Amino acid sequence: MKPRQKMQTFDWLIWAGLAATGVFLGFAIDGMFDLARTGSWRSILVILVLAGCWTGFYLLSLRVFEFISTGRFSAPRQLQKPRKPLALIFGLPIGIVIGVIGAQFGLSDLLL
């Protein structure tokens, strides 16, 4: 098994961005639970459909831009990519957990 890459300066910046995104996603998850407790199922359904559409559009646009930038007849990609550091993998889930716990203590009212 290949060893993982070491964290570099830019990787720490990416980790901070992922953790901050996770915190705000945790706030959104807590808000969705609040909506579910009040019985606003239509609102939850609309939010989830819009989020799914936005995710599909984002993934499609990534593939289109990658196709345009690399071209159809470019050199083959590297077969084995180096493994990401664990901090980058766990940045978003840690942020979500911090966001949900913080929202329970009223942090979402303070930041939002």
Backbone as JSON Lines, residues from 0, in Angstrom:
{"i":0,"aa":"M","n":[0.84,-1.17,0.0],"ca":[0.0,0.0,0.0],"c":[0.89,1.24,0.0]}
{"i":1,"aa":"K","n":[0.53,2.19,-0.84],"ca":[1.32,3.41,-0.94],"c":[1.14,4.29,0.3]}
{"i":2,"aa":"P","n":[2.21,4.91,0.75],"ca":[2.05,5.82,1.89],"c":[1.31,7.09,1.45]}
{"i":3,"aa":"R","n":[0.72,7.75,2.41],"ca":[-0.03,8.98,2.13],"c":[0.92,10.15,1.97]}
{"i":4,"aa":"Q","n":[0.44,11.17,1.25],"ca":[1.22,12.4,1.1],"c":[1.26,13.13,2.44]}
{"i":5,"aa":"K","n":[2.28,13.94,2.61],"ca":[2.35,14.79,3.79],"c":[1.59,16.07,3.53]}
{"i":6,"aa":"M","n":[1.05,16.66,4.59],"ca":[0.3,17.91,4.46],"c":[1.27,19.05,4.14]}
{"i":7,"aa":"Q","n":[0.91,19.85,3.14],"ca":[1.68,21.03,2.78],"c":[0.87,22.26,3.15]}
{"i":8,"aa":"T","n":[1.42,23.43,2.96],"ca":[0.75,24.68,3.36],"c":[-0.59,24.83,2.67]}
{"i":9,"aa":"F","n":[-0.64,24.61,1.4],"ca":[-1.89,24.77,0.67],"c":[-2.93,23.73,1.1]}
{"i":10,"aa":"D","n":[-2.46,22.54,1.48],"ca":[-3.38,21.51,1.98],"c":[-4.05,21.95,3.28]}
{"i":11,"aa":"W","n":[-3.32,22.66,4.13],"ca":[-3.93,23.16,5.37],"c":[-4.99,24.22,5.07]}
{"i":12,"aa":"L","n":[-4.75,25.03,4.05],"ca":[-5.77,26.02,3.66],"c":[-7.02,25.33,3.12]}
{"i":13,"aa":"I","n":[-6.82,24.29,2.33],"ca":[-7.96,23.53,1.81],"c":[-8.71,22.86,2.96]}
{"i":14,"aa":"W","n":[-7.98,22.32,3.95],"ca":[-8.61,21.7,5.1],"c":[-9.44,22.71,5.87]}
{"i":15,"aa":"A","n":[-8.93,23.92,6.06],"ca":[-9.68,24.96,6.77],"c":[-10.96,25.32,6.01]}
{"i":16,"aa":"G","n":[-10.87,25.4,4.69],"ca":[-12.07,25.68,3.89],"c":[-13.09,24.56,3.97]}
{"i":17,"aa":"L","n":[-12.61,23.31,3.93],"ca":[-13.52,22.17,4.05],"c":[-14.18,22.13,5.43]}
{"i":18,"aa":"A","n":[-13.41,22.42,6.47],"ca":[-13.97,22.41,7.82],"c":[-15.01,23.53,7.98]}
{"i":19,"aa":"A","n":[-14.73,24.72,7.43],"ca":[-15.69,25.82,7.52],"c":[-16.96,25.49,6.73]}
{"i":20,"aa":"T","n":[-16.81,24.88,5.57],"ca":[-17.98,24.45,4.8],"c":[-18.77,23.42,5.57]}
{"i":21,"aa":"G","n":[-18.07,22.5,6.23],"ca":[-18.73,21.49,7.04],"c":[-19.5,22.09,8.2]}
{"i":22,"aa":"V","n":[-18.96,23.13,8.82],"ca":[-19.66,23.79,9.93],"c":[-20.98,24.37,9.44]}
{"i":23,"aa":"F","n":[-20.96,25.05,8.31],"ca":[-22.2,25.63,7.8],"c":[-23.17,24.56,7.3]}
{"i":24,"aa":"L","n":[-22.64,23.45,6.78],"ca":[-23.51,22.33,6.43],"c":[-24.14,21.72,7.68]}
{"i":25,"aa":"G","n":[-23.39,21.69,8.77],"ca":[-23.94,21.21,10.03],"c":[-25.07,22.1,10.52]}
{"i":26,"aa":"F","n":[-24.92,23.42,10.33],"ca":[-26.0,24.34,10.69],"c":[-27.23,24.07,9.83]}
{"i":27,"aa":"A","n":[-27.0,23.81,8.53],"ca":[-28.13,23.53,7.63],"c":[-28.82,22.22,8.01]}
{"i":28,"aa":"I","n":[-28.04,21.22,8.39],"ca":[-28.63,19.95,8.8],"c":[-29.48,20.14,10.05]}
{"i":29,"aa":"D","n":[-28.98,20.92,11.0],"ca":[-29.75,21.19,12.21],"c":[-31.03,21.95,11.87]}
{"i":30,"aa":"G","n":[-30.97,22.87,10.93],"ca":[-32.17,23.59,10.49],"c":[-33.17,22.67,9.82]}
{"i":31,"aa":"M","n":[-32.66,21.69,9.07],"ca":[-33.57,20.72,8.44],"c":[-34.27,19.87,9.5]}
{"i":32,"aa":"F","n":[-33.55,19.5,10.55],"ca":[-34.19,18.76,11.64],"c":[-35.25,19.59,12.33]}
{"i":33,"aa":"D","n":[-34.98,20.9,12.48],"ca":[-35.99,21.78,13.07],"c":[-37.24,21.86,12.19]}
{"i":34,"aa":"L","n":[-37.03,21.93,10.88],"ca":[-38.18,21.92,9.96],"c":[-38.95,20.61,10.05]}
{"i":35,"aa":"A","n":[-38.24,19.5,10.19],"ca":[-38.9,18.2,10.28],"c":[-39.72,18.1,11.57]}
{"i":36,"aa":"R","n":[-39.22,18.68,12.64],"ca":[-39.95,18.62,13.91],"c":[-41.25,19.43,13.86]}
{"i":37,"aa":"T","n":[-41.26,20.51,13.07],"ca":[-42.47,21.32,12.97],"c":[-43.42,20.8,11.91]}
{"i":38,"aa":"G","n":[-43.0,19.84,11.12],"ca":[-43.88,19.25,10.13],"c":[-43.88,19.94,8.78]}
{"i":39,"aa":"S","n":[-42.84,20.68,8.46],"ca":[-42.74,21.38,7.17],"c":[-42.1,20.48,6.13]}
{"i":40,"aa":"W","n":[-42.77,19.38,5.8],"ca":[-42.2,18.4,4.89],"c":[-42.1,18.92,3.46]}
{"i":41,"aa":"R","n":[-43.02,19.77,3.08],"ca":[-42.93,20.32,1.71],"c":[-41.69,21.18,1.56]}
{"i":42,"aa":"S","n":[-41.38,21.97,2.58],"ca":[-40.17,22.8,2.52],"c":[-38.92,21.94,2.44]}
{"i":43,"aa":"I","n":[-38.9,20.87,3.21],"ca":[-37.75,19.97,3.18],"c":[-37.61,19.33,1.81]}
{"i":44,"aa":"L","n":[-38.71,18.91,1.23],"ca":[-38.67,18.29,-0.09],"c":[-38.17,19.26,-1.15]}
{"i":45,"aa":"V","n":[-38.63,20.5,-1.1],"ca":[-38.18,21.51,-2.07],"c":[-36.69,21.78,-1.9]}
{"i":46,"aa":"I","n":[-36.22,21.9,-0.67],"ca":[-34.81,22.16,-0.42],"c":[-33.96,21.0,-0.92]}
{"i":47,"aa":"L","n":[-34.38,19.77,-0.67],"ca":[-33.6,18.62,-1.1],"c":[-33.57,18.47,-2.62]}
{"i":48,"aa":"V","n":[-34.7,18.76,-3.28],"ca":[-34.73,18.7,-4.75],"c":[-33.82,19.76,-5.34]}
{"i":49,"aa":"L","n":[-33.88,20.98,-4.8],"ca":[-33.01,22.04,-5.3],"c":[-31.53,21.72,-5.06]}
{"i":50,"aa":"A","n":[-31.22,21.16,-3.89],"ca":[-29.84,20.78,-3.61],"c":[-29.37,19.67,-4.55]}
{"i":51,"aa":"G","n":[-30.23,18.71,-4.84],"ca":[-29.88,17.65,-5.77],"c":[-29.65,18.18,-7.19]}
{"i":52,"aa":"C","n":[-30.51,19.08,-7.62],"ca":[-30.34,19.68,-8.95],"c":[-29.05,20.48,-9.03]}
{"i":53,"aa":"W","n":[-28.76,21.23,-7.98],"ca":[-27.53,22.03,-7.98],"c":[-26.3,21.12,-7.99]}
{"i":54,"aa":"T","n":[-26.33,20.02,-7.25],"ca":[-25.21,19.09,-7.23],"c":[-25.02,18.45,-8.61]}
{"i":55,"aa":"G","n":[-26.11,18.06,-9.25],"ca":[-26.03,17.5,-10.6],"c":[-25.47,18.49,-11.59]}
{"i":56,"aa":"F","n":[-25.91,19.74,-11.52],"ca":[-25.4,20.78,-12.41],"c":[-23.91,21.02,-12.17]}
{"i":57,"aa":"Y","n":[-23.52,21.02,-10.9],"ca":[-22.11,21.24,-10.56],"c":[-21.23,20.12,-11.11]}
{"i":58,"aa":"L","n":[-21.65,18.86,-10.91],"ca":[-20.86,17.73,-11.4],"c":[-20.81,17.71,-12.92]}
{"i":59,"aa":"L","n":[-21.91,18.04,-13.57],"ca":[-21.92,18.09,-15.04],"c":[-21.0,19.19,-15.55]}
{"i":60,"aa":"S","n":[-21.03,20.36,-14.91],"ca":[-20.16,21.45,-15.36],"c":[-18.69,21.13,-15.12]}
{"i":61,"aa":"L","n":[-18.39,20.4,-14.05],"ca":[-17.0,19.98,-13.83],"c":[-16.51,19.09,-14.96]}
{"i":62,"aa":"R","n":[-17.34,18.15,-15.36],"ca":[-16.95,17.25,-16.45],"c":[-16.81,17.99,-17.78]}
{"i":63,"aa":"V","n":[-17.71,18.93,-18.03],"ca":[-17.62,19.69,-19.28],"c":[-16.35,20.53,-19.3]}
{"i":64,"aa":"F","n":[-16.05,21.23,-18.21],"ca":[-14.84,22.05,-18.17],"c":[-13.58,21.21,-18.23]}
{"i":65,"aa":"E","n":[-13.61,20.03,-17.63],"ca":[-12.45,19.15,-17.71],"c":[-12.28,18.65,-19.14]}
{"i":66,"aa":"F","n":[-13.37,18.34,-19.82],"ca":[-13.29,17.88,-21.21],"c":[-12.77,18.99,-22.11]}
{"i":67,"aa":"I","n":[-13.24,20.22,-21.87],"ca":[-12.78,21.33,-22.7],"c":[-11.32,21.64,-22.44]}
{"i":68,"aa":"S","n":[-10.89,21.59,-21.17],"ca":[-9.51,21.98,-20.85],"c":[-8.5,20.91,-21.26]}
{"i":69,"aa":"T","n":[-8.83,19.63,-21.12],"ca":[-7.86,18.6,-21.47],"c":[-8.01,18.14,-22.91]}
{"i":70,"aa":"G","n":[-9.19,18.22,-23.46],"ca":[-9.39,17.78,-24.82],"c":[-9.6,16.28,-24.91]}
{"i":71,"aa":"R","n":[-10.13,15.87,-26.02],"ca":[-10.44,14.46,-26.2],"c":[-9.19,13.64,-26.48]}
{"i":72,"aa":"F","n":[-8.23,14.21,-27.17],"ca":[-7.07,13.45,-27.61],"c":[-5.81,13.8,-26.81]}
{"i":73,"aa":"S","n":[-5.96,14.1,-25.55],"ca":[-4.79,14.43,-24.74],"c":[-4.1,13.15,-24.29]}
{"i":74,"aa":"A","n":[-2.99,13.33,-23.63],"ca":[-2.23,12.18,-23.12],"c":[-3.04,11.47,-22.04]}
{"i":75,"aa":"P","n":[-2.85,10.18,-21.89],"ca":[-3.59,9.46,-20.84],"c":[-3.23,9.98,-19.46]}
{"i":76,"aa":"R","n":[-4.21,9.91,-18.58],"ca":[-4.0,10.39,-17.22],"c":[-3.08,9.44,-16.46]}
{"i":77,"aa":"Q","n":[-2.57,9.96,-15.37],"ca":[-1.74,9.14,-14.5],"c":[-2.6,8.01,-13.93]}
{"i":78,"aa":"L","n":[-2.12,6.79,-14.03],"ca":[-2.93,5.66,-13.64],"c":[-3.12,5.57,-12.13]}
{"i":79,"aa":"Q","n":[-2.09,5.84,-11.37],"ca":[-2.21,5.71,-9.93],"c":[-1.92,7.06,-9.29]}
{"i":80,"aa":"K","n":[-2.97,7.68,-8.77],"ca":[-2.82,8.99,-8.13],"c":[-2.27,8.79,-6.73]}
{"i":81,"aa":"P","n":[-1.49,9.76,-6.25],"ca":[-1.03,9.65,-4.86],"c":[-2.2,9.77,-3.89]}
{"i":82,"aa":"R","n":[-2.11,9.09,-2.77],"ca":[-3.2,9.09,-1.79],"c":[-3.23,10.42,-1.06]}
{"i":83,"aa":"K","n":[-4.46,10.91,-0.79],"ca":[-4.63,12.17,-0.08],"c":[-4.29,11.99,1.39]}
{"i":84,"aa":"P","n":[-3.86,13.07,2.04],"ca":[-3.65,13.01,3.49],"c":[-4.98,12.81,4.22]}
{"i":85,"aa":"L","n":[-4.93,12.16,5.37],"ca":[-6.15,11.88,6.12],"c":[-6.85,13.15,6.58]}
{"i":86,"aa":"A","n":[-6.09,14.2,6.86],"ca":[-6.71,15.45,7.3],"c":[-7.63,16.02,6.23]}
{"i":87,"aa":"L","n":[-7.25,15.89,4.97],"ca":[-8.11,16.38,3.88],"c":[-9.36,15.52,3.74]}
{"i":88,"aa":"I","n":[-9.22,14.23,3.99],"ca":[-10.37,13.34,3.86],"c":[-11.38,13.6,4.97]}
{"i":89,"aa":"F","n":[-10.9,13.84,6.19],"ca":[-11.78,14.01,7.34],"c":[-12.14,15.47,7.63]}
{"i":90,"aa":"G","n":[-11.7,16.43,6.82],"ca":[-11.98,17.84,7.08],"c":[-13.46,18.17,7.05]}
{"i":91,"aa":"L","n":[-14.16,17.73,6.03],"ca":[-15.6,18.02,5.89],"c":[-16.44,17.3,6.95]}
{"i":92,"aa":"P","n":[-16.25,16.0,7.19],"ca":[-17.05,15.35,8.23],"c":[-16.82,15.93,9.62]}
{"i":93,"aa":"I","n":[-15.6,16.3,9.94],"ca":[-15.33,16.91,11.24],"c":[-16.05,18.25,11.34]}
{"i":94,"aa":"G","n":[-16.04,19.03,10.26],"ca":[-16.75,20.3,10.26],"c":[-18.25,20.13,10.43]}
{"i":95,"aa":"I","n":[-18.82,19.09,9.8],"ca":[-20.26,18.85,9.94],"c":[-20.61,18.5,11.38]}
{"i":96,"aa":"V","n":[-19.79,17.65,12.01],"ca":[-20.04,17.28,13.41],"c":[-19.94,18.52,14.31]}
{"i":97,"aa":"I","n":[-18.93,19.34,14.1],"ca":[-18.78,20.56,14.89],"c":[-19.96,21.49,14.65]}
{"i":98,"aa":"G","n":[-20.43,21.59,13.41],"ca":[-21.57,22.46,13.1],"c":[-22.86,22.0,13.75]}
{"i":99,"aa":"V","n":[-23.13,20.69,13.72],"ca":[-24.36,20.17,14.34],"c":[-24.32,20.36,15.85]}
{"i":100,"aa":"I","n":[-23.18,20.05,16.45],"ca":[-23.06,20.22,17.9],"c":[-23.12,21.7,18.27]}
{"i":101,"aa":"G","n":[-22.46,22.54,17.49],"ca":[-22.5,23.98,17.76],"c":[-23.89,24.56,17.6]}
{"i":102,"aa":"A","n":[-24.65,24.06,16.64],"ca":[-26.01,24.55,16.44],"c":[-26.9,24.17,17.61]}
{"i":103,"aa":"Q","n":[-26.63,23.04,18.24],"ca":[-27.4,22.65,19.41],"c":[-27.15,23.58,20.59]}
{"i":104,"aa":"F","n":[-25.97,24.18,20.61],"ca":[-25.63,25.13,21.69],"c":[-25.89,26.58,21.3]}
{"i":105,"aa":"G","n":[-26.51,26.81,20.14],"ca":[-26.88,28.17,19.74],"c":[-25.85,28.91,18.92]}
{"i":106,"aa":"L","n":[-24.84,28.21,18.43],"ca":[-23.81,28.86,17.63],"c":[-24.35,29.32,16.27]}
{"i":107,"aa":"S","n":[-25.34,28.63,15.74],"ca":[-25.88,29.02,14.44],"c":[-26.61,30.36,14.53]}
{"i":108,"aa":"D","n":[-27.26,30.64,15.64],"ca":[-27.91,31.94,15.81],"c":[-26.88,33.06,15.88]}
{"i":109,"aa":"L","n":[-25.73,32.76,16.44],"ca":[-24.68,33.76,16.57],"c":[-24.02,34.04,15.22]}
{"i":110,"aa":"L","n":[-23.73,32.99,14.44],"ca":[-23.01,33.16,13.18],"c":[-23.91,33.48,11.99]}
{"i":111,"aa":"L","n":[-25.14,33.03,12.01],"ca":[-26.02,33.29,10.88],"c":[-26.89,34.45,11.21]}
